[in-house]
Amino acid sequence: MNFGWTEQQQQIRDAVERVCAPFDADYWLRHDREGGFPGDFHQALAEAGWLGIAMPEAYGGAGLGISEAALMMHTIAATGAGLSGASAVHMNIFGLHPVVVFGNEAQKQRWLPPLIAGRDKACFGVTEPNTGLNTLKLKTRAVRQGDHYVVTGQKVWISTAQVANKILLLARTTPVEECRGTEGLSLFYTDLDRSTVEVREIEKMGRKAVDSNQVFIDGLRIPVEDRVGEEGQGFSYILHGLNPERILIAAEAVGLGRAALARGALYAQERVVFDRPIGMNQGIQHPLAKSWMELEAAHLMVHKAAWLYDQHQPCGAEANSAKYLAAEACYHACENAILTHGGMGYAKEYHVERYLREAWIPRLAPVSPQLILCFIAEKVLGLPKSY
């Protein structure tokens, strides 16, 4: 087993750090205060060619694996951009994977190059207010009318919908009572037509730079050629993007935790109380050391899950475990960074309070820690299904 970076991976890390360097802590603090999508950051990554890191080379991507994509997302978060920076480009990395796998050639030629170049911005329309993680019970309807579908429904917690011009949308094409198993949902990638779609931003705890929204759809017309794959098979298609999403959010969480840990350790070295740096005290040292170990362990699981995915091996348990472990390690690291700063940790100018607010995101999304524990209990340990 080789735990070291390849030369190519080291080059990726160094290159992404260079792109992120102009977008310093004050840049992200300003966006956290004022909001507004970090379009210049998104464009800088697009111009450097990073938005298509895991997309096929035939459409302008780099053709690399989830291992390299995870490294990129970890690096972005670890520079201090945190989940604000990572979320600004997250959808580009995994979101259109169902299109790569199940889209036809004309669709891939039409959709992938503009996304990779940063000309298109996409949002991911799956979650609904009354179904939560029970995706098979989605209510948003897409009714076929000749060469179009007409869509009506509601989505919630849709990131970047304020700035997106495209939406990857999962909608019901067959009434639930007529469906068997996972059938009845269809996947579309289409224009976000603001004349039939209302987007309302949700005020939230953190990551103000990247909007989260309620989306109300009333009569959105989607051409048949914007349907991905076969009608009624959309649920099976989005499953192909779930494990990469968990791996990427786990990598981002580790990066955020490491950014917080670095600030905590630096403050412990510089802050002098009673004529000695507070970092000399074991009460300060030990929580930070424990966080380092937790982040390292979580990162190893991220590497394992990404490697399995890139080797086309089953990785559901590992991807979910990576997300769970990384989210917890990240949260503890951010908490310890605040405690190390003492009262100043509560001040925005020291940045760590912002990191703690962002650390809630990987704990809550895209799947709850409780459902991950249920998954491991059932699929790995062979225990009865509990829900």
C-alpha positions as CSV (number, residue, x, y, z in Angstrom):
1,M,0.0,0.0,0.0
2,N,1.2,3.5,-0.9
3,F,-0.1,6.4,1.1
4,G,2.0,9.0,-0.6
5,W,0.9,11.5,-3.2
6,T,1.9,10.8,-6.8
7,E,3.8,13.5,-8.6
8,Q,0.6,14.4,-10.5
9,Q,-1.4,14.8,-7.3
10,Q,1.3,17.0,-5.7
11,Q,1.1,19.2,-8.8
12,I,-2.7,19.4,-8.5
13,R,-2.5,20.4,-4.9
14,D,0.2,23.1,-5.6
15,A,-1.7,24.5,-8.6
16,V,-5.0,24.7,-6.8
17,E,-3.3,26.4,-3.9
18,R,-1.9,29.0,-6.3
19,V,-5.3,29.7,-7.8
20,C,-6.8,30.1,-4.3
21,A,-4.0,32.3,-2.9
22,P,-5.5,35.7,-4.0
23,F,-8.8,34.8,-2.3
24,D,-7.6,35.1,1.3
25,A,-9.3,35.0,4.7
26,D,-10.5,38.6,4.4
27,Y,-12.1,37.8,1.0
28,W,-14.2,35.0,2.5
29,L,-15.0,37.0,5.6
30,R,-16.4,39.8,3.4
31,H,-18.5,37.3,1.5
32,D,-19.7,35.8,4.8
33,R,-20.8,39.2,6.0
34,E,-22.3,40.6,2.7
35,G,-23.3,37.4,0.8
36,G,-23.1,37.3,-2.9
37,F,-21.8,34.4,-5.0
38,P,-18.0,34.4,-5.3
39,G,-18.1,34.6,-9.1
40,D,-14.5,35.8,-9.4
41,F,-13.3,32.8,-7.5
42,H,-15.5,30.4,-9.6
43,Q,-14.2,32.1,-12.8
44,A,-10.6,31.8,-11.7
45,L,-10.9,28.0,-11.2
46,A,-12.7,27.8,-14.5
47,E,-10.0,29.7,-16.4
48,A,-7.4,27.4,-14.8
49,G,-9.2,24.4,-16.1
50,W,-10.3,22.9,-12.7
51,L,-14.0,22.8,-13.1
52,G,-13.8,19.7,-15.3
53,I,-11.3,17.8,-13.3
54,A,-13.4,14.6,-13.3
55,M,-15.1,15.2,-16.6
56,P,-14.1,13.3,-19.8
57,E,-11.3,14.8,-21.9
58,A,-13.5,14.6,-25.0
59,Y,-15.6,17.4,-23.7
60,G,-12.9,19.6,-22.3
61,G,-12.4,18.0,-18.9
62,A,-9.2,16.6,-17.4
63,G,-10.5,13.0,-17.3
64,L,-9.1,12.4,-13.8
65,G,-10.6,10.3,-11.0
66,I,-12.6,11.1,-7.8
67,S,-9.3,10.7,-5.9
68,E,-7.9,13.8,-7.7
69,A,-11.2,15.6,-7.4
70,A,-11.3,15.0,-3.7
71,L,-7.7,16.3,-3.4
72,M,-8.8,19.4,-5.2
73,M,-11.8,20.0,-3.0
74,H,-9.8,19.3,0.1
75,T,-7.2,21.8,-1.0
76,I,-9.7,24.5,-1.7
77,A,-11.3,24.1,1.8
78,A,-7.9,23.9,3.5
79,T,-6.7,27.2,2.1
80,G,-9.3,28.9,4.4
81,A,-12.0,29.1,1.7
82,G,-13.8,26.4,3.7
83,L,-17.2,25.2,2.6
84,S,-17.9,28.6,1.0
85,G,-15.2,28.1,-1.6
86,A,-15.8,24.3,-2.0
87,S,-19.6,24.8,-2.4
88,A,-19.1,27.3,-5.1
89,V,-17.7,24.6,-7.4
90,H,-19.0,21.4,-5.8
91,M,-21.8,20.8,-8.3
92,N,-19.4,20.9,-11.2
93,I,-17.4,18.0,-9.9
94,F,-20.0,15.3,-9.3
95,G,-23.4,16.8,-10.3
96,L,-23.5,15.9,-13.9
97,H,-22.0,12.5,-13.5
98,P,-25.4,10.9,-14.4
99,V,-25.1,12.8,-17.7
100,V,-21.6,11.5,-18.3
101,V,-22.8,7.9,-17.7
102,F,-26.3,7.9,-19.1
103,G,-26.6,10.9,-21.4
104,N,-26.4,10.5,-25.2
105,E,-23.5,11.9,-27.2
106,A,-25.5,14.9,-28.4
107,Q,-26.4,15.8,-24.8
108,K,-22.8,15.5,-23.6
109,Q,-21.6,17.7,-26.4
110,R,-24.3,20.3,-25.7
111,W,-24.1,20.3,-21.9
112,L,-20.6,19.5,-20.6
113,P,-18.3,22.0,-22.3
114,P,-20.2,25.1,-21.1
115,L,-20.2,23.8,-17.6
116,I,-16.5,23.0,-17.6
117,A,-15.7,26.4,-19.1
118,G,-17.7,28.1,-16.4
119,R,-20.2,29.6,-18.8
120,D,-23.0,27.6,-17.3
121,K,-23.8,27.2,-13.6
122,A,-26.0,24.3,-12.5
123,C,-28.0,23.5,-9.4
124,F,-29.2,20.1,-8.3
125,G,-33.0,19.9,-7.8
126,V,-33.9,16.7,-5.8
127,T,-34.8,17.4,-2.1
128,E,-38.4,18.4,-1.3
129,P,-39.8,19.9,1.9
130,N,-42.1,17.0,2.7
131,T,-40.1,14.0,1.7
132,G,-36.6,14.7,3.1
133,L,-34.3,11.7,2.3
134,N,-37.2,9.5,1.2
135,T,-36.5,10.3,-2.4
136,L,-38.8,7.6,-3.8
137,K,-41.8,9.7,-2.5
138,L,-40.9,12.8,-4.4
139,K,-44.1,14.7,-5.5
140,T,-42.8,17.2,-8.1
141,R,-44.6,16.1,-11.3
142,A,-43.4,16.1,-14.9
143,V,-46.3,15.4,-17.3
144,R,-45.5,14.6,-20.9
145,Q,-47.3,16.8,-23.4
146,G,-46.1,16.0,-27.0
147,D,-42.5,16.9,-27.3
148,H,-42.3,18.6,-23.9
149,Y,-42.8,17.8,-20.2
150,V,-44.6,20.3,-18.0
151,V,-43.3,20.4,-14.5
152,T,-45.0,21.5,-11.3
153,G,-43.7,21.2,-7.8
154,Q,-41.4,22.4,-5.1
155,K,-37.7,21.8,-4.1
156,V,-35.8,23.0,-1.1
157,W,-32.2,23.5,0.0
158,I,-31.1,24.0,-3.6
159,S,-27.7,25.5,-3.6
160,T,-26.6,28.2,-6.2
161,A,-30.1,28.5,-7.6
162,Q,-29.8,32.3,-7.4
163,V,-27.0,32.3,-9.9
164,A,-27.6,29.0,-11.9
165,N,-28.9,29.0,-15.4
166,K,-29.3,25.2,-15.5
167,I,-30.9,22.7,-13.2
168,L,-30.5,18.9,-12.9
169,L,-34.0,18.0,-11.9
170,L,-35.5,14.8,-10.6
171,A,-39.3,14.7,-11.0
172,R,-42.1,12.1,-11.0
173,T,-43.3,11.0,-14.4
174,T,-45.5,8.2,-13.1
175,P,-47.9,8.5,-10.1
176,V,-46.4,6.8,-7.1
177,E,-49.3,4.5,-6.7
178,E,-48.6,3.1,-10.1
179,C,-44.9,2.5,-9.5
180,R,-42.9,-0.6,-8.5
181,G,-39.6,-0.4,-6.7
182,T,-37.5,2.6,-7.8
183,E,-39.4,3.3,-11.0
184,G,-41.4,6.4,-11.8
185,L,-38.9,9.2,-11.4
186,S,-37.1,10.8,-14.4
187,L,-34.0,13.0,-14.6
188,F,-33.8,16.2,-16.6
189,Y,-31.0,18.7,-17.3
190,T,-32.6,21.9,-18.6
191,D,-32.7,25.7,-18.5
192,L,-33.8,27.2,-15.3
193,D,-36.6,29.3,-16.8
194,R,-37.2,32.1,-14.3
195,S,-40.6,32.9,-15.8
196,T,-41.9,29.6,-14.5
197,V,-39.5,29.0,-11.6
198,E,-39.5,31.2,-8.4
199,V,-36.3,31.0,-6.3
200,R,-36.4,32.2,-2.7
201,E,-33.2,32.4,-0.8
202,I,-33.1,30.8,2.7
203,E,-31.4,32.8,5.4
204,K,-29.1,30.4,7.2
205,M,-26.4,30.0,9.8
206,G,-23.3,30.0,7.6
207,R,-21.9,29.9,4.1
208,K,-23.7,33.0,3.1
209,A,-21.5,33.3,0.0
210,V,-23.2,30.3,-1.6
211,D,-27.0,30.6,-1.6
212,S,-29.5,27.9,-0.5
213,N,-33.0,28.2,-1.7
214,Q,-36.6,27.1,-1.9
215,V,-37.6,26.6,-5.6
216,F,-41.2,26.8,-6.7
217,I,-41.9,25.3,-10.2
218,D,-45.2,26.2,-11.9
219,G,-45.4,25.1,-15.5
220,L,-41.8,24.7,-16.4
221,R,-41.6,23.3,-20.0
222,I,-38.8,20.8,-20.5
223,P,-38.1,19.5,-24.1
224,V,-38.0,15.7,-24.3
225,E,-34.4,16.0,-25.5
226,D,-33.5,17.4,-22.1
227,R,-34.4,14.1,-20.4
228,V,-31.4,12.1,-19.3
229,G,-31.8,8.4,-20.2
230,E,-35.1,6.5,-20.1
231,E,-38.3,7.8,-18.6
232,G,-38.9,6.5,-15.1
233,Q,-35.3,5.5,-14.4
234,G,-34.0,8.7,-12.9
235,F,-33.6,7.4,-9.4
236,S,-31.2,4.7,-10.5
237,Y,-29.3,7.4,-12.4
238,I,-28.7,9.7,-9.5
239,L,-27.5,6.8,-7.4
240,H,-24.3,6.9,-9.5
241,G,-23.6,10.4,-8.2
242,L,-24.2,9.7,-4.5
243,N,-21.0,8.0,-3.5
244,P,-18.8,10.6,-5.3
245,E,-20.8,13.3,-3.5
246,R,-20.2,11.8,-0.1
247,I,-16.5,11.4,-0.9
248,L,-16.1,15.0,-2.0
249,I,-18.0,16.5,1.0
250,A,-15.8,14.4,3.3
251,A,-12.7,15.7,1.6
252,E,-14.0,19.2,2.0
253,A,-14.8,18.6,5.7
254,V,-11.2,17.4,6.3
255,G,-9.9,20.5,4.6
256,L,-12.1,22.8,6.6
257,G,-11.0,21.1,9.8
258,R,-7.4,21.4,8.9
259,A,-7.8,25.2,8.2
260,A,-9.3,25.6,11.7
261,L,-6.7,23.5,13.3
262,A,-3.9,25.5,11.7
263,R,-5.4,28.7,13.0
264,G,-5.8,27.2,16.5
265,A,-2.2,26.0,16.6
266,L,-0.8,29.3,15.3
267,Y,-2.8,31.2,18.0
268,A,-1.6,28.8,20.7
269,Q,2.0,29.6,19.7
270,E,1.6,33.4,19.5
271,R,-0.8,34.1,22.4
272,V,1.1,34.8,25.7
273,V,-0.5,34.6,29.1
274,F,1.3,34.6,32.4
275,D,4.6,35.2,30.5
276,R,4.3,32.0,28.4
277,P,2.6,30.9,25.2
278,I,-0.7,29.2,25.9
279,G,0.5,26.4,23.6
280,M,2.8,25.2,26.4
281,N,-0.2,24.1,28.4
282,Q,-1.3,20.5,27.9
283,G,-4.9,21.7,28.3
284,I,-4.4,23.6,25.0
285,Q,-2.1,21.1,23.3
286,H,-4.1,17.9,23.8
287,P,-7.4,18.9,22.2
288,L,-5.5,20.2,19.2
289,A,-3.4,17.0,19.0
290,K,-6.5,14.9,19.2
291,S,-8.1,16.8,16.4
292,W,-5.1,16.3,14.2
293,M,-5.4,12.5,14.7
294,E,-9.1,12.5,14.0
295,L,-8.6,14.4,10.8
296,E,-5.8,12.1,9.7
297,A,-8.0,9.1,10.3
298,A,-10.9,10.5,8.5
299,H,-8.7,11.5,5.5
300,L,-7.5,7.9,5.2
301,M,-11.1,6.8,4.8
302,V,-11.6,9.4,2.2
303,H,-8.6,8.1,0.3
304,K,-9.8,4.5,0.6
305,A,-13.3,5.4,-0.6
306,A,-12.0,7.4,-3.5
307,W,-9.6,4.7,-4.5
308,L,-12.3,2.1,-4.5
309,Y,-14.6,4.3,-6.6
310,D,-11.9,4.9,-9.2
311,Q,-11.2,1.2,-9.3
312,H,-14.9,0.6,-10.1
313,Q,-15.3,-1.4,-6.8
314,P,-18.2,-1.2,-4.4
315,C,-17.6,1.8,-2.0
316,G,-20.9,2.6,-0.4
317,A,-19.8,1.7,3.1
318,E,-16.5,3.5,2.8
319,A,-18.0,6.6,1.1
320,N,-20.7,6.9,3.8
321,S,-18.1,6.3,6.6
322,A,-15.8,8.9,5.2
323,K,-18.5,11.4,5.2
324,Y,-19.5,10.6,8.8
325,L,-16.0,10.5,10.2
326,A,-14.8,13.6,8.4
327,A,-17.8,15.6,9.5
328,E,-17.3,14.8,13.1
329,A,-13.5,15.4,13.0
330,C,-14.1,18.7,11.2
331,Y,-16.6,19.9,13.8
332,H,-14.4,18.9,16.7
333,A,-11.4,20.7,15.1
334,C,-13.4,23.9,14.6
335,E,-14.7,23.7,18.1
336,N,-11.2,23.2,19.5
337,A,-9.9,26.1,17.4
338,I,-12.5,28.4,19.0
339,L,-11.8,27.2,22.5
340,T,-8.0,27.7,21.9
341,H,-8.8,31.3,21.0
342,G,-10.9,31.8,24.1
343,G,-13.1,34.8,23.9
344,M,-11.5,36.0,20.7
345,G,-12.7,32.8,19.0
346,Y,-16.1,34.4,19.2
347,A,-14.9,37.4,17.2
348,K,-15.4,37.2,13.4
349,E,-12.0,38.8,12.7
350,Y,-10.3,35.5,13.8
351,H,-12.3,33.5,11.3
352,V,-12.7,30.3,13.4
353,E,-16.3,31.1,14.4
354,R,-17.1,31.1,10.7
355,Y,-15.5,27.8,10.3
356,L,-17.6,26.3,13.1
357,R,-20.8,27.5,11.5
358,E,-19.8,26.0,8.2
359,A,-18.8,22.7,9.9
360,W,-22.5,22.0,10.5
361,I,-23.0,21.5,6.8
362,P,-21.2,18.2,6.3
363,R,-22.8,16.9,9.5
364,L,-26.3,17.5,8.2
365,A,-25.9,17.0,4.4
366,P,-26.2,15.4,2.0
367,V,-27.3,12.5,4.3
368,S,-27.8,12.5,8.0
369,P,-25.4,10.8,10.4
370,Q,-28.2,8.7,11.7
371,L,-29.0,7.3,8.2
372,I,-25.3,6.5,7.7
373,L,-25.3,4.5,10.9
374,C,-28.4,2.7,9.8
375,F,-26.7,2.0,6.4
376,I,-23.6,0.5,8.0
377,A,-25.7,-1.5,10.5
378,E,-27.8,-3.0,7.7
379,K,-25.4,-3.3,4.8
380,V,-22.1,-4.1,6.6
381,L,-23.2,-5.8,9.9
382,G,-26.2,-7.6,8.5
383,L,-28.7,-6.2,11.0
384,P,-32.4,-5.8,10.2
385,K,-33.5,-2.6,8.5
386,S,-34.7,-0.2,11.0
387,Y,-36.8,2.3,8.9
